[in-house]
Amino acid sequence: MNKADRYFIDISKRLIEEGINEKDISKDVRPRWSDGKAAYTLFIPQIITEYERGEVPLTSIRRIYWESGLKEILWIYRDKSNDVNLFSEKYGVNYWDKWKNEDGSLGTSYGYQIAKKFISPESKELTDQIDRLIYNIKNNPLNRRHFTSLIDFTDLHKMTLIPCAFMTMWTVEDGYLDLSLIQRSGDFLAAASPGGINEIQYYLLLLIIAKETSLKPGRFVHFTQNLHIYDRHIEILKEIISDENIEILKENKSNPRFSIKNDKGFYDLELDDFVLEGYKPILKKYNIEIAE
């Protein structure tokens, strides 16, 4: 059982036993199920998970399809795109389709923010967020302004969905690159659980930027302001953390490790360049409906 699994089990129990019920606070919620019924949650605020150097945030108590998360990271930060049709055609991933607008995009959300040009306060040249980040880490590693943000308040009204995981903050220490991910809201089973899609995709972004800046991947910290489990997911979560699965994990020597197998630069990396070893997840599939 790895650290992500221990976090997953502990926080799952907290959600089920101590979670605040939205229905007790308000009868009106934004999310709806496909049948039109309100999708209520149990939630806990201000959750922090921390992983030390060499610890990979990838849970084994359920299989995580990390490839889809990596594809999304490449689409947002490398392609700098909010084009949902491109995401589907280039990467074969369709889960953003229900949020695309009439132009087939997410409006001013996600990759739109990364692609926006501005004058760098450091280089005084025209740049974008990811290129500024890489430039500053390489040229002024002790700068305390290494960050990216997917939220610009002037663009909120044109976003089809305001990003959930929206800010990264980076620190260089002793040849290592540390990353903190800030998330305003997290659907526990769909993406935001410890060792889930959000954590592993940003850990892979850490690997990518560390490689590009000739550093080693360091600590990864994930902060979520509102971590929630939807009402139709509660029984599924109880099944995932069943005594049977926990016993399997105790015997499971899953120790996932990622590497990038070549010397390609940031803009040339592809999915096949990433190697995962030592991952032994429980393979049972669960039907997890997504609220909209």
MOPE-V425644 format. One record per backbone hydrogen bond with DSSP energy under -1.0 kcal/mol. NH is the residue of the N-H (numbers start at 1). CO is the residue of the C=O. If there is no record, write none. Layout:
BEGIN
<<NH CO> <NH CO>>
END
This chain:
BEGIN
<<6 2> <7 3> <8 4> <9 5> <10 6> <11 7> <12 8> <13 9> <14 10> <15 11> <16 12> <17 13> <18 14> <19 15> <20 43> <22 41> <24 21> <25 22> <26 22> <33 37> <36 33> <39 31> <42 229> <43 20> <44 227> <46 225> <47 224> <49 222> <51 220> <55 52> <58 56> <59 195> <66 64> <68 65> <70 66> <71 67> <72 68> <73 69> <74 70> <75 71> <76 72> <77 73> <78 74> <79 74> <81 75> <84 104> <85 104> <87 83> <88 84> <89 85> <90 86> <91 87> <92 88> <93 87> <97 94> <99 96> <100 97> <101 105> <104 101> <106 82> <108 158> <112 109> <113 110> <114 110> <115 111> <118 127> <120 125> <124 120> <127 118> <132 128> <133 129> <134 130> <135 131> <136 132> <137 133> <138 134> <139 135> <140 136> <143 140> <147 145> <148 168> <150 166> <155 152> <158 155> <159 156> <160 106> <166 182> <167 182> <168 148> <169 180> <170 146> <171 178> <173 176> <176 173> <177 216> <178 171> <179 219> <180 169> <181 221> <182 167> <183 223> <184 164> <186 226> <188 228> <191 187> <192 187> <193 188> <196 193> <198 191> <200 196> <201 197> <202 198> <203 199> <204 200> <205 201> <206 202> <207 203> <208 204> <209 205> <210 206> <211 207> <212 208> <213 209> <214 211> <215 210> <216 175> <218 177> <220 51> <221 179> <222 49> <223 181> <224 47> <225 183> <227 44> <228 186> <229 42> <231 40> <233 230> <237 233> <238 234> <239 235> <240 236> <241 237> <242 239> <246 242> <247 243> <248 244> <249 245> <250 246> <251 247> <255 278> <257 277> <259 275> <261 273> <268 265> <273 270> <274 271> <275 259> <277 257> <282 60> <288 286> <292 32>>
END
